[in-house]
Amino acid sequence: MNTKLIVSAAAAFGLLAGSAFAQSSTVTGAAGGAVTGAVVGGPVGAAVGGVTGAIVGTAIDPPPQKVVTYVEEQPLPPAETVVQDRVVVGQPLPETVVVTPVPDNPTYAYAVVNHQRVIVQPKTRKVVKIIE
């Protein structure tokens, strides 16, 4: 029975690895998660770690430098938005925060919240980068 489990885990990991090569951050996340999982839990741990690493690696893909530079160069708004919650990468901004699209790259938008410029995904409002 252990052999079936090992073969199933290896097959699942092989399928995951094939789809993970679509994005470089996903590959890094999947590979790192698989290695950590293998050390902790053997073949089954490798499969679970690979899935977890792929999800985390995809979630925090940084925006291109051109987008960061554009946001850094924009003037600060006259009235700044302040929210009670901490602004965290990977978490969405509250609906009360107005986000402004990046003209040359509609994949990103930005806002100034709690004295920080943040870059977000406009559809999900998820923070992808906080500019210090």
N, C-alpha and C positions, 0 to 999 in steps of 0.2 A: 504494500500500500504506500509506503514511503516513496518508492520509485515513481508511482503515478503522480504523486504530489510534486516531486522534483521536476518531472517532465512537464507537467502543466505549468508550473512556475516559470520554467525556462521558455516555454512557448509563449506565455503571456509577455514575458520580458522582451522576447524577440519581436513581437508585434509592436510593443510600445517603442522599442528602439527605432524601428523603421519609421514610425510616424513622428518620432521626436526630432528627427533630422531636418524638419521643416524650418526651424528657427534655431539660431545659434544659442540663444539663452535657454531654450528648452533642452537642447542637447546637453549643455553644461549642467542644468538642473537635474535632468534625468540621470546622467552619468554619475554625478555627485551623490544623488539620492540612492542610486543602485549600489554604489560602493559602500556607502554608510550602512544601508540596509543589509548588505551581504555580510558585513563585519558583525553586525548585531544579530541578525536572524537567519543567516545562511541564504539559500536560494529563494525561499519565500520572502525573506526580508529584502532581498535584492529587487524582487518584482514590486513589492509595496513601496520601497524607497524610491524606485525609479518613477513610479506614478506620482508620488508626492513631490519629488524633485522637479518633474516636468511641469506640474501645476504651478509650483512656486516660481520656477524659472520664467514661465510665460507671463505671470502676473505682474512682474516688475521690470518689464522691458523698458529701458530708458529712452527718452526722446532723442532725436538727432541733435547734434550740436547747433545746427542752423536754427532750430526751433528754440533752444535754450537762449542763444544769442538774441534772437528776436524779442523774446519775452523780457530779457534783461534790459534791452534798450527802450522799452516802452515807458512813457511817463507814468508816474504814480497817479491814481485817480484822486480827485479832490476830497472825496469822502471814502475813507477806508472801511472795509467790512471787518467786523469783529464777531467771532463765534465763540461759544462757551467750550465746545469740544476741541481737543487737540487735533491739528491737521496732521494726518499720518499717510505715508505712501501706502497705496493699496486700499485705502478706505475712500468712500465717496464724500464729496463736499455736500453740505446741507443744501436743500432746494432754495434757500433764501440767498445764497451766494450767486451773484451774476458772473457768468463765465464769458469770456470774449474769445471767439475763434481766431486761430492763427491763419492769416490769409493764404499763405503759400502752402500750408499743410493742414487740411481740414480734419486730419486724424487727431489733432491736438487743439486745446483751448487753454486759456490761462485766467487766473484771478489773483488779486492781492487780498490775502486773508491774514488777520492777526500779524500784521507787519511783515508778511512773507509773500513772495511771489510763488505761485504754485502752477504747475502744468498738469492738466487733466485730460482724460478721454471725454470728449463732449457728450457722447451717448450715455455713458454710465456715470459720468462725473467723478470717476475714480482718479485719485491723485497718483500721477506717475513720477513726479519729481518736485521736490521742494528746493527752490533756489535760495541758498543762504546769503 
